[in-house]
């Protein structure tokens, strides 16, 4: 209890200092990051994260734990993978992180392991229970939000600021944007003005990727029409009949579920199934598509390549 | 244990004829309700009512697919799956002499869950696993897993000759297999959502093929059950009574267990682990009218079929064109019904 009050006082102090220093603490990590992060990484780092916690580090952190694959991938894409001392169990790229200690997932993080790794900072997506518990134990946390396409650039900037490498973050963002644009332009060229209707199945259920989801954003950017409407939510469980009635031009599905498609009632009548316009992605490719992280361009390219190949 | 079951023969025996004809009336009402629900199933889906009616009047190619390849087999399959669960529940409650017994008590749903997660993980991790998974499918894996779970229970209870040890073995196997399944899922988190879809049950992919399988299982289960009904009545009165009536307890138990296994394994295979239907259907029958064991074994399937058809309709109506997992709907319906029963019983006392 006492520790918590002390922490609160400490936080207020920092917020005060930051305000005096003329650094407005914005709601978004990127805003704060751009203003207060020191380019050379020597000066103290003061940032506000997505959960409105203030982070203050005297030196760029050398021991980092990440609890989400897209965050892990961002740290490595910034060229700072060597600072990682642990990740969540889902992080599997790049290969070097597979050997690191695995501290559970966001919903069931291994608190003891994380504490024993003595991280300078734990970077995670907003998960109230874990953040609270870690902060109680005196572990420094930094929340980033990685849900939408825009979040990618924001979290790259924020993570770059935390690690004290803002210039690398700027470069990475530029690279991501260029590759994504290349893929989008390539896809639109391949489609040459057509806007095929698409159905992206996240999981048998069937759960679809709606326009509000990250995958839905990618599909729209590539010039396709999603058969799922926005009001159904990001990942609705559809009545399978819905897909049959909308008869999409192209179906995206995992390689595991693809063989089963034509066995579903009425689905053998779908044009996409009859004319083999089905994009089946293996697990690794799916990772690049579903994770709003630095490999987003690879996901874009995979979708674009298949679209160019199979779209009517 | 089960006051209704004991009270029944007295209520029926004095005047068998009106009882039988009233029971026939009850069955007819159930059949009519089934037909009404089936008709509604043709009308309700992702299209508006008006569109559905137009489709029925002048169908085009897509309407034909939706009406006769999706909605009708789905309604038929849901009824059959519910009927098998209702039958399983009636048998289980008689066999275990416990009104809270349900068809999954022998470890079938846990076994099926394990089978499905093994298949999903195999398909996810290797090409040969993918080929294997495509070969037997989720339904095959669930069926085999359910059989495995029940087999393990029977093995553990040393031949299933004692009710208590069978019940205990079933519970232990259920917990153990679920634990193994959870461990497997932890090591392969990507299959979590697919697994969830299976555990909550789904009637969405029922086609004529699966309805045919369910129908065959229903016939194979139903015919011997009616013949064994007298024996089950005797069993519910106690094993000594049954023995004194000259029945072979071993034969009776094993046949009923085999029927129960086939009913649950085939249902779990086609629609996943849908809860509450098997538990509630026999109670619902006993609440609406006094029945003897044979009548219960006929009425509970009808009731289960109606229940699952209703749940299926609700699941695709409430949030259309999306849908709720049908198992969630059955749990809500069944749970509230049990609460109602409790509340009424408390008031009576």
Interface residues (C-beta under 8 A of the other chain):
Chain A: X89 X90 X105 X202 X203 X204 X205 X206 X207 X232 X233 X236 X237 X238 X239 X240 X241 X242 X244 X245 X247 X255 X256 X257 X259 X260 X263 X264 X265 X266 X269 X283
Chain B: X45 X46 X47 X61 X62 X65 X66 X69 X70 X71 X73 X74 X120 X123 X124 X130 X133 X134 X137 X138 X189 X190 X193 X194 X197 X202 X204 X205 X206 X207 X208 X316 X320 X321 X322 X323 X324 X325
